[in-house]
């Protein structure tokens, strides 16, 4: 928070705002400690600085603004700071925190007195006071961090939980059948991989499943989750669980329930074994070819499961849930999005890894793409099949992906397949826009920006590239939008839709314009374009016809011209 922002907050206090109204996760206001005893004042100040420095450093950073009462408002709340020593405050912070915190301390002179802003940066480490107390800023409060909460905080700060190890779990806990399963996965996804030539021990070391720690070979937590014996996993990693429910008529009472605390590769395979018998397939017949379109494509389900496994928060005691019904498949995993990823940018945000070692193992296997293209692939496959794209609903404390088995758009699937066979290399952005226009008459640059999860400039470039091939532009300026061309609509069996969305006949446009003039008394060229959805030259032509009919007369010249009855 810079000085300008702080001064704005001070002005809000003067104007009647209370501290409660302006405080936040990154700002707190406090009276500068004052006591008849100088030593008591120093102790209070030192305690205050230590607590807030630790709390802010362990969260997102923040500013402690000293010299303002936190329980009143108006100018009386601004009491200022007296008899302070900036260098001494810095020493208090440095000596009173572990690891030491270095803060920026700034004096801000106001007419009511001197205020002091203590600015604490966000830290990649976990800090405590010199007495061992650990705080974290949560909302407008400083909360104590208890030992059971530290692992979650470490993960939030970048600590890799899966790269750690458990003292009582050694490499003898590895299930050799799971090692064989691991080799099968590598052969499936990267058959030419050199690591297949290694013996089991060297293979596991090359993947990071076994690591030398303090001079001893240790089974990492990632390795335990992937290859551990079932009983060892149940005893030591109860959160390494997947739960599968299948529903038929009711979304409340499952007809099948399975709870699995198994090695991860085995769990993923079993989930697909449960899904496959109920995964109906539709055949698209084209000449001598038949293209199977499953309700839930296997590669899409695999990507969704791998994302859940790789990105979930293993410090939470919850499970991964897979819920299958005739109309949808839901996969949810514990832990919210991290690193700036949200449900609104999951398609385009650079990959952020909560469990780096586990992610790297799946990358080396070849099951997960290093570039974080899993979500892209899910979108591409579903849209190519004429299906709805994956959905990511907003859920606190979890990430969920929903795969719909709704309306199957065979005409769109045929069109996409035919173009691909003809040599068109589909870009994902094209598929998303076509899917949108299949269900909507038009799309604006803003609409495209939202569904593509791109900037408006990037969305505009995509629309321009598609213009003349699949799209045609309608209108000008801010009113510009795009619609499918006659050829595209004809190809997907909606030739009559073009006539409907193309707009009104000229006679209808003239009548629409007359109605507007009757209501408003006059009209400009820009208003004509907006009312009738035409360009500048077309608007001039419509206006000229009304002038020739004697319905309106021109007033003014050039840019100031308008037309009235």
C-alpha positions as CSV (number, residue, x, y, z in Angstrom):
1,X,0.0,0.0,0.0
2,X,1.6,3.3,-1.1
3,X,1.4,6.7,0.6
4,X,-1.4,7.9,-1.7
5,X,-3.6,5.0,-0.7
6,X,-2.9,5.6,3.0
7,X,-3.7,9.3,2.7
8,X,-7.1,8.4,1.1
9,X,-7.9,6.2,4.0
10,X,-6.9,8.9,6.5
11,X,-9.4,11.2,4.7
12,X,-12.1,8.6,4.9
13,X,-11.5,8.5,8.7
14,X,-11.8,12.3,8.9
15,X,-15.1,12.1,7.0
16,X,-16.6,9.7,9.5
17,X,-15.5,6.2,8.6
18,X,-14.6,3.9,11.4
19,X,-11.5,1.7,11.4
20,X,-13.8,-1.3,11.0
21,X,-15.0,0.2,7.7
22,X,-11.4,0.6,6.2
23,X,-9.5,-2.3,7.7
24,X,-8.9,-5.4,5.6
25,X,-6.8,-8.4,5.2
26,X,-3.8,-6.1,4.4
27,X,-4.5,-3.1,6.6
28,X,-4.9,-2.5,10.4
29,X,-5.2,0.8,12.3
30,X,-3.9,1.1,15.9
31,X,-3.3,3.9,18.5
32,X,0.4,4.4,19.1
33,X,1.1,2.9,22.5
34,X,1.2,5.6,25.2
35,X,1.7,5.2,28.9
36,X,2.9,7.1,31.9
37,X,5.8,4.7,32.0
38,X,8.3,4.9,29.0
39,X,9.2,1.2,29.5
40,X,5.6,0.1,29.4
41,X,5.1,2.0,26.2
42,X,8.1,0.3,24.6
43,X,6.9,-3.1,25.7
44,X,3.4,-2.5,24.2
45,X,4.9,-1.2,21.0
46,X,7.3,-4.1,20.7
47,X,4.5,-6.6,21.3
48,X,2.2,-4.9,18.7
49,X,4.9,-4.7,16.1
50,X,5.9,-8.4,16.5
51,X,2.3,-9.7,16.3
52,X,1.3,-7.7,13.2
53,X,4.6,-8.2,11.4
54,X,4.3,-12.0,11.8
55,X,0.6,-12.1,10.9
56,X,1.0,-10.0,7.7
57,X,4.2,-11.9,6.7
58,X,2.5,-15.2,7.0
59,X,-0.4,-14.1,4.9
60,X,-0.4,-11.7,2.0
61,X,1.6,-8.9,3.5
62,X,0.1,-5.7,4.8
63,X,0.4,-2.3,6.5
64,X,0.0,-1.4,10.2
65,X,-0.9,2.3,10.5
66,X,0.0,3.7,13.9
67,X,-1.5,6.9,15.3
68,X,-5.3,6.2,14.7
69,X,-7.8,5.0,17.3
70,X,-9.5,1.9,16.2
71,X,-12.8,2.4,18.0
72,X,-13.9,5.9,17.1
73,X,-14.2,7.9,13.9
74,X,-13.7,11.5,12.7
75,X,-10.8,13.8,13.3
76,X,-10.7,12.7,17.0
77,X,-9.6,9.3,15.9
78,X,-6.3,10.6,14.5
79,X,-4.2,10.9,17.6
80,X,-0.7,10.7,16.1
81,X,2.5,9.2,17.3
82,X,4.8,10.7,20.0
83,X,8.3,10.1,21.3
84,X,9.0,7.4,18.8
85,X,12.3,6.2,17.3
86,X,12.1,4.7,13.8
87,X,15.5,2.9,14.1
88,X,14.5,1.4,17.4
89,X,11.2,0.2,15.9
90,X,13.2,-1.6,13.1
91,X,15.4,-3.3,15.8
92,X,12.2,-4.4,17.7
93,X,10.9,-6.0,14.6
94,X,14.2,-7.6,13.6
95,X,15.1,-9.0,17.1
96,X,11.5,-9.9,17.9
97,X,10.7,-12.2,15.0
98,X,12.0,-15.5,13.7
99,X,13.2,-15.6,11.0
100,X,13.8,-11.8,11.3
101,X,11.4,-9.6,9.4
102,X,12.7,-6.4,7.8
103,X,9.9,-3.8,7.4
104,X,9.6,-0.5,5.6
105,X,8.6,2.2,8.1
106,X,7.3,5.5,6.7
107,X,6.4,8.7,8.5
108,X,3.2,10.4,7.2
109,X,2.8,14.0,8.5
110,X,-0.9,15.1,8.9
111,X,-2.4,18.2,10.4
112,X,-3.5,16.2,13.5
113,X,0.0,14.8,14.0
114,X,2.5,12.3,12.7
115,X,1.3,8.9,11.6
116,X,3.6,5.9,11.0
117,X,3.0,3.2,8.4
118,X,4.7,-0.1,9.1
119,X,4.7,-2.0,5.8
120,X,5.3,-5.8,6.0
121,X,6.0,-7.8,2.8
122,X,4.5,-11.2,2.1
123,X,7.1,-13.9,3.0
124,X,7.8,-17.3,1.4
125,X,8.7,-18.6,4.9
126,X,6.7,-19.1,8.1
127,X,7.5,-16.6,10.8
128,X,7.0,-16.5,14.6
129,X,7.6,-14.0,17.4
130,X,10.8,-14.4,19.4
131,X,8.6,-16.2,22.0
132,X,7.5,-18.8,19.4
133,X,3.9,-17.6,18.7
134,X,2.8,-17.8,15.1
135,X,0.0,-15.6,13.7
136,X,-1.7,-15.3,10.3
137,X,-3.8,-12.5,9.0
138,X,-7.3,-13.8,8.2
139,X,-9.8,-11.1,7.2
140,X,-9.5,-8.3,9.8
141,X,-8.1,-10.6,12.5
142,X,-4.7,-12.0,13.5
143,X,-5.2,-15.7,14.3
144,X,-2.8,-18.0,16.1
145,X,-1.4,-20.8,13.9
146,X,-1.6,-24.2,15.7
147,X,0.8,-27.0,14.9
148,X,-1.9,-29.0,13.0
149,X,-2.3,-25.9,10.7
150,X,1.3,-25.4,9.8
151,X,1.5,-28.0,6.9
152,X,-1.4,-26.3,5.1
153,X,0.3,-22.9,5.5
154,X,3.6,-24.3,4.2
155,X,1.9,-25.7,1.1
156,X,0.2,-22.4,0.5
157,X,3.7,-20.8,0.6
158,X,5.1,-23.3,-1.9
159,X,6.2,-26.2,0.3
160,X,5.8,-29.5,-1.6
161,X,4.0,-31.9,0.8
162,X,4.4,-34.8,-1.6
163,X,8.2,-34.4,-1.6
164,X,8.4,-35.1,2.1
165,X,8.5,-38.5,3.8
166,X,7.1,-40.3,6.8
167,X,9.5,-41.5,9.5
168,X,7.9,-44.9,10.0
169,X,7.3,-45.7,6.3
170,X,10.3,-47.1,4.5
171,X,11.0,-48.4,1.0
172,X,9.8,-51.9,2.1
173,X,6.3,-50.4,2.0
174,X,6.4,-50.4,-1.8
175,X,4.0,-52.9,-3.5
176,X,5.9,-54.6,-6.4
177,X,2.6,-55.2,-8.2
178,X,2.2,-51.4,-8.3
179,X,5.7,-51.0,-9.7
180,X,4.7,-53.3,-12.5
181,X,1.6,-51.2,-13.0
182,X,3.8,-48.1,-13.2
183,X,5.9,-49.7,-15.9
184,X,2.7,-50.4,-17.9
185,X,1.7,-46.7,-17.7
186,X,5.1,-45.6,-18.9
187,X,4.9,-48.1,-21.8
188,X,1.4,-46.9,-22.7
189,X,2.2,-43.1,-22.7
190,X,6.0,-43.0,-23.5
191,X,6.9,-46.4,-25.0
192,X,10.3,-45.0,-26.2
193,X,11.3,-43.7,-22.7
194,X,14.9,-44.6,-21.7
195,X,13.8,-45.1,-18.1
196,X,12.1,-48.3,-19.0
197,X,15.6,-49.8,-19.4
198,X,16.4,-49.1,-15.7
199,X,16.0,-51.7,-12.9
200,X,13.2,-51.1,-10.4
201,X,15.3,-49.2,-7.8
202,X,17.0,-46.9,-10.4
203,X,13.6,-46.3,-12.1
204,X,12.0,-45.2,-8.8
205,X,15.0,-43.0,-8.0
206,X,14.9,-41.4,-11.4
207,X,11.2,-40.5,-10.9
208,X,11.8,-39.1,-7.3
209,X,9.7,-41.9,-5.8
210,X,12.8,-42.8,-3.8
211,X,15.1,-40.1,-2.7
212,X,18.3,-40.0,-0.6
213,X,17.5,-37.9,2.5
214,X,20.1,-37.4,5.3
215,X,22.2,-40.2,3.7
216,X,19.4,-42.7,3.6
217,X,17.0,-43.9,0.8
218,X,13.5,-42.7,1.7
219,X,10.1,-43.4,0.1
220,X,8.6,-40.0,-0.6
221,X,5.0,-39.2,0.2
222,X,4.3,-39.1,-3.6
223,X,5.9,-42.5,-3.9
224,X,3.7,-43.9,-1.1
225,X,0.6,-42.6,-2.7
226,X,1.5,-44.1,-6.0
227,X,3.1,-47.4,-5.1
228,X,2.4,-48.1,-1.4
229,X,0.9,-51.3,0.0
230,X,-2.8,-50.9,0.6
231,X,-2.6,-51.4,4.4
232,X,0.3,-48.9,4.7
233,X,-1.7,-46.3,2.8
234,X,-4.8,-46.9,4.9
235,X,-2.8,-46.5,8.1
236,X,-0.7,-43.5,7.1
237,X,-2.4,-41.7,4.2
238,X,-6.2,-42.0,4.9
239,X,-6.7,-38.9,2.7
240,X,-5.4,-40.8,-0.3
241,X,-9.0,-41.9,-1.0
242,X,-11.3,-41.9,-4.0
243,X,-15.1,-42.3,-3.6
244,X,-17.3,-43.4,-6.5
245,X,-21.0,-43.0,-6.6
246,X,-23.3,-43.9,-9.5
247,X,-26.9,-42.6,-9.6
248,X,-29.8,-43.5,-11.9
249,X,-33.1,-41.9,-11.2
250,X,-32.3,-40.1,-8.0
251,X,-29.3,-37.7,-7.4
252,X,-29.6,-38.5,-3.7
253,X,-29.6,-42.3,-3.4
254,X,-26.7,-43.9,-5.3
255,X,-27.2,-47.4,-6.8
256,X,-23.4,-48.0,-6.5
257,X,-21.0,-46.8,-3.8
258,X,-17.3,-47.6,-3.7
259,X,-14.7,-46.3,-1.3
260,X,-11.0,-46.8,-2.3
261,X,-7.9,-46.1,-0.3
262,X,-5.6,-47.6,-2.9
263,X,-2.4,-46.6,-4.8
264,X,-3.3,-43.8,-7.1
265,X,-2.7,-45.6,-10.4
266,X,-4.9,-48.5,-9.3
267,X,-7.6,-46.1,-8.1
268,X,-7.7,-44.3,-11.5
269,X,-7.9,-47.5,-13.4
270,X,-10.7,-48.8,-11.2
271,X,-12.7,-45.6,-11.6
272,X,-12.7,-46.0,-15.3
273,X,-13.7,-49.7,-14.9
274,X,-16.7,-48.5,-13.0
275,X,-17.7,-45.9,-15.6
276,X,-17.1,-47.8,-18.8
277,X,-20.1,-50.3,-18.6
278,X,-22.5,-47.4,-18.3
279,X,-20.8,-45.2,-20.8
280,X,-23.1,-45.4,-23.8
281,X,-21.7,-44.8,-27.3
282,X,-23.4,-43.0,-30.3
283,X,-22.2,-43.9,-33.8
284,X,-21.9,-41.3,-36.5
285,X,-22.2,-43.0,-39.9
286,X,-20.6,-41.3,-42.8
287,X,-20.3,-43.3,-46.1
288,X,-18.2,-46.3,-45.1
289,X,-16.9,-44.8,-41.8
290,X,-18.4,-45.0,-38.3
291,X,-17.2,-42.6,-35.6
292,X,-18.0,-43.6,-32.0
293,X,-19.0,-40.7,-29.7
294,X,-19.1,-41.9,-26.1
295,X,-21.2,-40.1,-23.5
296,X,-18.0,-39.5,-21.5
297,X,-14.8,-39.8,-23.6
298,X,-12.1,-41.8,-21.9
299,X,-9.3,-39.3,-22.5
300,X,-11.4,-36.5,-21.1
301,X,-12.3,-38.5,-17.9
302,X,-8.6,-39.4,-17.5
303,X,-7.5,-35.8,-17.8
304,X,-10.1,-34.8,-15.2
305,X,-9.1,-37.5,-12.8
306,X,-5.4,-36.8,-13.2
307,X,-6.0,-33.1,-12.6
308,X,-7.9,-34.0,-9.4
309,X,-5.1,-36.3,-8.2
310,X,-2.2,-34.0,-9.1
311,X,-3.7,-30.7,-7.9
312,X,-5.7,-31.7,-4.8
313,X,-4.6,-30.5,-1.3
314,X,-3.3,-33.6,0.5
315,X,-3.0,-31.7,3.8
316,X,-6.8,-31.8,4.0
317,X,-8.5,-35.0,5.4
318,X,-11.0,-35.1,2.6
319,X,-11.4,-37.4,-0.4
320,X,-11.7,-37.1,-4.2
321,X,-15.4,-37.7,-5.2
322,X,-16.5,-39.1,-8.6
323,X,-20.3,-38.9,-9.1
324,X,-21.8,-40.4,-12.2
325,X,-25.4,-40.0,-13.4
326,X,-27.0,-40.5,-16.8
327,X,-26.7,-36.8,-17.5
328,X,-23.4,-35.8,-16.0
329,X,-20.1,-36.8,-14.4
330,X,-18.8,-34.7,-11.5
331,X,-15.2,-35.0,-10.2
332,X,-14.3,-32.9,-7.1
333,X,-11.1,-32.7,-5.2
334,X,-10.2,-31.0,-1.9
335,X,-8.5,-27.6,-1.9
336,X,-9.4,-24.4,-3.8
337,X,-7.6,-23.1,-6.9
338,X,-4.2,-21.6,-6.1
339,X,-1.8,-19.2,-7.6
340,X,-4.4,-16.9,-9.2
341,X,-6.2,-19.7,-11.1
342,X,-10.0,-19.3,-11.0
343,X,-13.0,-21.0,-12.7
344,X,-13.0,-18.0,-15.0
345,X,-9.4,-18.4,-16.3
346,X,-8.7,-22.1,-15.8
347,X,-8.4,-22.5,-19.6
348,X,-5.7,-19.9,-20.1
349,X,-3.9,-19.3,-16.8
350,X,-0.3,-20.7,-16.8
351,X,-0.1,-24.0,-14.8
352,X,0.3,-23.7,-11.1
353,X,1.4,-26.8,-9.2
354,X,0.4,-27.5,-5.6
355,X,2.3,-30.8,-5.5
356,X,5.4,-30.4,-7.7
357,X,6.9,-33.8,-7.2
358,X,3.7,-35.7,-7.8
359,X,3.1,-33.6,-11.0
360,X,6.6,-34.3,-12.2
361,X,6.2,-38.0,-11.8
362,X,3.1,-38.0,-13.9
363,X,4.8,-35.8,-16.4
364,X,7.8,-38.2,-16.7
365,X,5.3,-41.1,-17.1
366,X,3.7,-39.1,-19.9
367,X,0.2,-39.1,-18.4
368,X,0.3,-35.3,-17.7
369,X,1.5,-32.6,-20.1
370,X,4.3,-30.5,-18.8
371,X,2.8,-27.4,-20.5
372,X,-0.5,-27.7,-18.5
373,X,-2.6,-28.5,-21.6
374,X,-5.0,-30.9,-19.9
375,X,-7.9,-28.5,-19.7
376,X,-7.3,-27.5,-23.4
377,X,-7.5,-31.1,-24.4
378,X,-10.7,-31.7,-22.5
379,X,-12.3,-28.7,-24.2
380,X,-11.1,-29.7,-27.7
381,X,-12.3,-33.3,-27.4
382,X,-15.7,-32.4,-26.1
383,X,-16.3,-29.6,-28.6
384,X,-15.1,-31.7,-31.5
385,X,-17.7,-34.3,-30.5
386,X,-20.5,-31.6,-30.5
387,X,-20.7,-31.7,-26.7
388,X,-20.8,-29.0,-24.0
389,X,-17.3,-27.9,-22.7
390,X,-16.3,-28.8,-19.1
391,X,-17.8,-26.7,-16.4
392,X,-16.0,-25.4,-13.3
393,X,-18.6,-24.3,-10.7
394,X,-17.6,-21.9,-7.9
395,X,-17.2,-24.1,-4.8
396,X,-15.4,-23.0,-1.6
397,X,-12.6,-25.3,-0.5
398,X,-12.7,-27.6,-3.5
399,X,-12.3,-27.7,-7.2
400,X,-15.0,-29.5,-9.3
401,X,-15.3,-30.2,-12.9
402,X,-18.6,-31.2,-14.5
403,X,-18.8,-33.2,-17.8
404,X,-22.3,-33.0,-19.3
405,X,-23.9,-35.8,-21.3
406,X,-26.5,-33.5,-22.6
407,X,-27.7,-32.7,-26.1
408,X,-25.4,-34.4,-28.6
409,X,-24.9,-32.1,-31.6
410,X,-24.3,-34.6,-34.4
411,X,-24.5,-32.0,-37.2
412,X,-21.7,-29.9,-35.6
413,X,-19.6,-33.0,-35.0
414,X,-20.0,-34.0,-38.6
415,X,-19.1,-30.4,-39.8
416,X,-16.0,-30.3,-37.6
417,X,-14.9,-33.7,-38.7
418,X,-15.4,-33.0,-42.3
419,X,-13.4,-29.8,-42.2
420,X,-10.6,-31.6,-40.3
421,X,-10.5,-34.3,-42.9
422,X,-10.3,-31.6,-45.5
423,X,-7.1,-30.2,-44.0
424,X,-8.5,-27.5,-41.6
425,X,-6.4,-27.4,-38.4
426,X,-9.0,-26.4,-35.8
427,X,-7.8,-23.9,-33.3
428,X,-9.5,-24.3,-29.9
429,X,-10.7,-20.7,-30.0
430,X,-12.6,-21.5,-33.2
431,X,-14.3,-24.4,-31.7
432,X,-15.4,-22.4,-28.6
433,X,-16.8,-19.6,-30.8
434,X,-18.6,-22.0,-33.1
435,X,-20.1,-23.8,-30.1
436,X,-21.4,-20.5,-28.7
437,X,-22.9,-19.4,-32.0
438,X,-24.6,-22.8,-32.4
439,X,-26.7,-21.8,-29.4
440,X,-26.7,-18.0,-29.8
441,X,-27.5,-15.8,-32.9
442,X,-24.5,-13.5,-32.5
443,X,-21.3,-12.9,-30.5
444,X,-19.6,-9.6,-29.6
445,X,-16.0,-9.0,-28.8
446,X,-16.8,-8.8,-25.2
447,X,-18.8,-12.1,-25.3
448,X,-15.8,-13.7,-27.1
449,X,-13.4,-12.4,-24.5
450,X,-15.4,-14.0,-21.7
451,X,-15.8,-17.4,-23.2
452,X,-12.3,-17.6,-24.6
453,X,-10.9,-16.3,-21.2
454,X,-8.7,-13.9,-23.2
455,X,-8.4,-10.1,-23.4
456,X,-10.7,-8.2,-25.7
457,X,-7.8,-7.5,-28.0
458,X,-7.0,-11.2,-28.4
459,X,-10.7,-12.1,-28.8
460,X,-11.0,-9.4,-31.5
461,X,-8.0,-10.9,-33.4
462,X,-9.7,-14.4,-33.2
463,X,-13.0,-13.1,-34.6
464,X,-11.2,-11.2,-37.4
465,X,-9.3,-14.4,-38.4
466,X,-12.7,-16.3,-38.5
467,X,-14.4,-13.6,-40.5
468,X,-15.0,-14.6,-44.1
469,X,-14.4,-18.3,-43.3
470,X,-17.0,-19.1,-40.7
471,X,-18.3,-15.7,-39.6
472,X,-19.5,-12.5,-41.0
473,X,-19.4,-9.1,-39.4
474,X,-22.6,-7.0,-38.7
475,X,-22.7,-3.4,-37.8
476,X,-19.9,-0.9,-37.0
477,X,-18.2,0.6,-34.0
478,X,-19.3,-0.5,-30.5
479,X,-22.4,-2.1,-32.0
480,X,-20.4,-4.6,-34.1
481,X,-21.1,-8.3,-33.7
482,X,-20.5,-11.5,-35.6
483,X,-22.8,-14.3,-36.8
484,X,-22.3,-17.6,-38.7
485,X,-22.1,-17.3,-42.5
486,X,-24.8,-18.7,-44.7
487,X,-22.4,-21.5,-45.8
488,X,-21.6,-22.5,-42.2
489,X,-25.2,-22.6,-41.2
490,X,-26.2,-24.6,-44.3
491,X,-23.4,-27.1,-43.4
492,X,-24.9,-27.7,-40.0
493,X,-28.5,-27.9,-41.3
494,X,-29.7,-24.5,-40.2
495,X,-30.1,-22.7,-43.5
496,X,-33.3,-21.1,-42.3
497,X,-31.6,-19.6,-39.3
498,X,-29.5,-17.4,-41.5
499,X,-32.6,-15.8,-42.9
500,X,-33.9,-15.1,-39.4
501,X,-30.7,-13.7,-37.9
502,X,-29.6,-11.8,-41.1
503,X,-32.3,-9.3,-40.2
504,X,-35.1,-7.3,-41.7
505,X,-35.9,-6.5,-45.2
506,X,-35.3,-3.0,-46.4
507,X,-39.0,-2.2,-46.2
508,X,-39.0,-3.4,-42.6
509,X,-35.9,-1.3,-41.8
510,X,-37.6,1.8,-43.2
511,X,-40.7,1.2,-41.1
512,X,-38.5,0.6,-38.0
513,X,-36.8,3.9,-38.7
514,X,-40.1,5.7,-39.2
515,X,-41.3,4.4,-35.9
516,X,-38.1,5.6,-34.2
517,X,-38.5,9.1,-35.7
518,X,-42.2,9.3,-34.7
519,X,-41.2,8.5,-31.1
520,X,-38.0,10.7,-30.9
521,X,-38.8,13.5,-33.3
522,X,-35.4,13.2,-35.1
523,X,-32.6,10.8,-36.0
524,X,-28.9,10.9,-36.9
525,X,-26.8,8.6,-39.1
526,X,-25.3,6.9,-36.0
527,X,-28.8,6.3,-34.6
528,X,-29.9,4.8,-37.9
529,X,-27.0,2.4,-37.8
530,X,-27.8,1.3,-34.3
531,X,-31.6,1.0,-34.9
532,X,-31.3,-1.0,-38.1
533,X,-28.1,-2.8,-37.6
534,X,-26.5,-1.4,-40.8
535,X,-23.2,0.3,-41.8
536,X,-22.7,4.0,-42.5
537,X,-23.4,3.8,-46.3
538,X,-26.5,1.6,-45.8
539,X,-27.8,4.1,-43.2
540,X,-27.3,7.0,-45.7
541,X,-29.3,5.1,-48.3
542,X,-32.2,4.5,-45.9
543,X,-32.3,8.1,-44.8
544,X,-32.2,9.3,-48.4
545,X,-35.3,7.2,-49.2
546,X,-37.2,8.8,-46.4
547,X,-36.1,12.2,-47.6
548,X,-37.3,11.4,-51.1
549,X,-40.6,10.3,-49.7
550,X,-41.0,13.6,-48.0
551,X,-41.1,11.9,-44.6
552,X,-38.1,13.8,-43.1
553,X,-35.9,16.8,-43.9
554,X,-32.2,17.3,-43.3
555,X,-31.0,19.8,-40.7
556,X,-27.4,20.9,-40.4
557,X,-24.4,19.7,-42.3
558,X,-21.5,17.3,-41.9
559,X,-21.1,15.6,-38.5
560,X,-23.8,17.8,-37.0
561,X,-26.4,16.7,-39.5
562,X,-29.7,15.2,-38.3
563,X,-33.1,14.5,-39.8
564,X,-36.6,15.4,-38.6
565,X,-40.2,15.4,-39.8
